[in-house]
Amino acid sequence: MNGKKRLLGFGLAMILGASLAAVPQGSAQENSADTAKRKVKTKTLPDYPELARQMNATGKVKIEATISADGKVTNTKVIGGSPLLVGAAQDALKKWRFEPAAKESIEVIEFDFSGHN
């Protein structure tokens, strides 16, 4: 009986793993193919978090930003990076302003926390 449960669990894991691998990529790829990259009018550099500084945390943070037609960042989604650095990057990105465009767009922005910020 124990062997059947293991086999069933293994089979279920294989099915779920295969279904996750087949998930299509998000609309960011689709959008970037349609439109040119939006130009930044105003950038705000992120503050290097004190805890990250104390722990000598460095690295890159990637964030997907939804930008309204008037150039304001309306939404952010973290793609990757250290949890110690993500908040500072998101706070800075929300202050950025982009050139106006005909419609909303999505951009992927990367911040580099090299320890010298």
N, C-alpha and C positions, 0 to 999 in steps of 0.2 A: 504494500500500500504506500509506503514511504517513497519508493522508487517511482511510482506513478505520479505522485505529487511533484516530485522533482522534475520529471519529464514534462508534466503539464506546465509547471512554472517556467522551465527553459523554453518550451514552445511559445508560451505567451510573451516572454521577454523577446524572443526572436521576431514575433509578429509586430510587437510594439516598436521595437528598434527599427524595423524595416519601414513602418509607417511614418516614423519621425524623419527618416532619411528622405522620404518622398515629399515632404512638405515644401511647397514652392516658396521662393524668396519673396520678401515683402515688396510693397509698392515703391520703395525708395529706388530700386534698380529701374523699375518701369519709368518712374518720374525723371530720373537723371538722364535717361535716353531721350526723353521728349524735350527737355528744356536745357538751356545753358545754365551754368553755375551762376548763382546770384552774386553780385559784387557787394562787398561789405562797405558800408559808409562809416560806421562807428564801431570800434572794438573796445572791449573792456578786458583787461588782463585779469585772470583769476588771482585771488589772494592765496598764498601758499599756507594751508592750514597749519596751525601751531603743532597739533599732534603729529601730523605728517612730518613736519620739520624735526621734531624730537625723535621720531622713529627713523629718520633718514629715508622716508618713503619717496621714491621717484617713479616715474613711468608716464605712460600716455593714457589719456582718457578720450574715448570716442563717444560722441553724442550725435544723435539724429535730431535735427531741429526742424519743426514745421514753421514756415515763415509766411505770414499773411501777405496779401497783395501790396499792402502799404509798407512792408519791410520790417514789421515787428515779429519777434519770435513769440509764437503763441503756444508752443508745446515742445517739450524735450523728452527724449527717450535715450537712456544710457545703453550703449552698445557694448562697452567694455572699459575696464580700468579699475584701479584700486578704490575700494570703498572710502578710503581715507581722503581721496582726491576728487571724487565724483561731485560732491556737493559744491565745492568751490568752482569747479568747471561749469556746472549747471547755472549757478548764480551769476557768473560772469556772462555766459552765453545769453541769458535772458535779457541782458542790458544791451546786447548788440543790435544794430540797425542795419538793414540791407537796402539796396536800391529798390524802388517800387517796381512791380511787374504786373502783368495782366491778370495773373491768378496766383493762388497759394502754391508754394513749392516746398520741397523737402531737401535739406542739405545735411551732409555728414561733416561734422567739425571735429578736429582732433586737437587736443591740448597736450603740450609736453611739459611735464613737471620734472625738470632736470635737477632740482635741488638748489638751484641758484636764483629762483624767483623771489 
